[in-house]
Amino acid sequence: MKVQVRKGSCTMRAKEYLQQLRRLDTVIDQKIKELDDLKVKSTCIGGFDYSKERVQTSPSGDAPYVRTVSRMIDLNEEINRDIDDFVDRKHKIINEIQSLENPDEIAMLYKRYVEYKTFEKIAVEMNFTIRNIYFIHGRALKNFETIILHCIDEEKK
């Protein structure tokens, strides 16, 4: 079952809307890894390849690590903006999930899309069969779509 959420000219399934948290979280983690790699690179002493022919060049005036440090600063600022965006979206999505009426649906969507748990783990935690979990998930997405559409209509007013 595909549940659609309409926002402006684009159409997004409710599931994709909820999955944006995980995507943002993954992007932030990757950027943090990249920043860590740059930190390691900035502390390494570069080697010299004696097998290549020497060519006279004029020095750039900057130490070799300046470009790396500059990139680290830019990347750190980018990560901070992404984290701020993630926190805002997470708060908004949690509030939207909590506006559902059925507590099982609230728990299901929260565990799946905020805590990133598998259906199997959710089934164990909620003491339901996996079949019931799939049913609750489908119903929750359908009800969630109604909430999102209502919120979008309210934003337009």
C-alpha positions in Angstrom: 0.0 0.0 0.0 1.4 3.4 -1.0 0.5 6.3 1.2 1.1 9.6 -0.4 1.9 12.9 1.2 1.6 15.9 -1.0 3.7 18.9 -0.3 3.9 21.7 -2.9 4.5 20.2 -6.4 6.2 17.0 -5.1 4.6 13.9 -3.8 6.2 12.0 -1.1 5.0 8.7 0.5 4.4 8.9 4.2 7.0 6.2 4.6 9.6 8.2 2.8 8.7 11.3 4.8 9.4 9.3 8.0 12.6 7.8 6.6 14.1 11.2 6.1 15.4 11.1 9.7 17.5 8.0 9.0 18.8 9.5 5.8 19.9 12.7 7.6 21.4 10.7 10.4 23.4 8.6 7.9 24.6 11.8 6.1 25.7 13.4 9.3 27.6 10.2 10.4 29.4 10.1 7.0 30.4 13.7 7.3 31.7 13.2 10.8 33.7 10.3 9.5 35.1 12.5 6.7 36.0 15.1 9.3 37.8 12.5 11.4 39.7 11.4 8.3 40.7 15.0 7.6 41.9 15.4 11.2 44.1 12.4 10.8 45.4 13.7 7.5 46.2 17.1 9.0 48.5 15.5 11.6 50.4 13.3 9.2 53.7 14.3 7.8 53.7 13.9 4.1 56.4 11.9 2.5 58.6 12.7 -0.5 58.7 10.7 -3.6 62.4 10.6 -4.7 61.6 8.5 -7.8 60.0 11.5 -9.5 62.0 14.2 -11.4 62.5 17.4 -9.4 60.8 20.5 -10.9 61.5 24.0 -9.6 58.2 25.5 -8.3 57.5 28.7 -6.4 56.1 28.2 -2.9 52.4 29.0 -2.4 53.1 30.8 0.8 50.8 28.6 2.8 51.8 25.6 4.9 50.6 22.4 3.3 48.1 21.7 6.0 46.2 25.1 5.6 43.9 23.8 2.9 43.0 20.7 5.0 42.4 22.8 8.1 40.2 25.2 6.1 38.2 22.2 4.8 37.8 20.9 8.3 36.4 24.2 9.5 33.9 24.3 6.6 32.9 20.7 7.1 32.4 21.2 10.8 30.1 24.2 10.1 28.2 22.1 7.6 27.8 19.2 10.1 26.5 21.7 12.7 23.9 23.0 10.3 22.9 19.4 9.4 22.5 18.5 13.1 20.3 21.5 13.7 18.2 20.5 10.8 18.0 16.9 12.0 17.0 18.0 15.5 14.2 20.2 14.2 12.9 17.6 11.8 13.0 14.9 14.4 11.1 17.0 16.9 8.5 17.8 14.2 8.1 14.2 13.2 7.8 13.0 16.8 5.1 15.5 17.4 3.3 14.4 14.2 3.6 10.7 15.2 2.3 11.5 18.7 -0.8 13.1 17.3 -2.1 9.7 16.2 -4.9 8.4 18.4 -3.9 4.7 18.6 -1.1 4.1 21.1 0.1 1.0 19.2 0.4 3.0 16.1 2.3 5.7 17.9 4.7 3.1 19.4 5.1 1.4 16.1 6.0 4.5 14.1 8.3 5.8 16.8 10.2 2.6 17.2 10.5 2.1 13.4 11.3 5.6 12.2 12.8 7.4 15.2 14.7 4.5 16.8 15.3 2.7 13.5 14.3 -0.7 14.9 13.5 -3.7 12.8 10.0 -5.1 12.6 11.2 -8.2 14.3 12.5 -6.3 17.3 9.4 -4.2 17.5 7.3 -7.3 17.5 9.2 -8.7 20.4 9.1 -5.4 22.3 5.4 -4.8 21.7 4.6 -8.5 22.3 2.8 -8.9 18.9 3.3 -11.4 16.1 5.2 -10.1 13.1 2.0 -10.3 11.0 0.2 -8.0 13.5 3.2 -5.6 13.4 2.9 -5.4 9.6 -0.8 -4.7 9.9 -0.3 -2.0 12.6 2.4 -0.5 10.5 0.2 -0.2 7.4 -2.7 1.2 9.3 -0.4 3.6 11.1 1.0 4.9 7.8 -2.5 5.4 6.5 -3.5 7.4 9.6 -0.2 9.3 9.6 -0.9 10.4 6.0 -4.1 12.0 7.2 -2.3 14.0 9.9 0.4 15.2 7.5 -2.1 16.3 4.9 -4.0 18.2 7.7 -0.8 19.9 8.9 0.1 20.9 5.3 -3.4 22.3 4.8 -3.1 24.3 8.1 0.3 25.7 7.0 -1.3 27.0 3.8 -3.8 29.0 5.7 
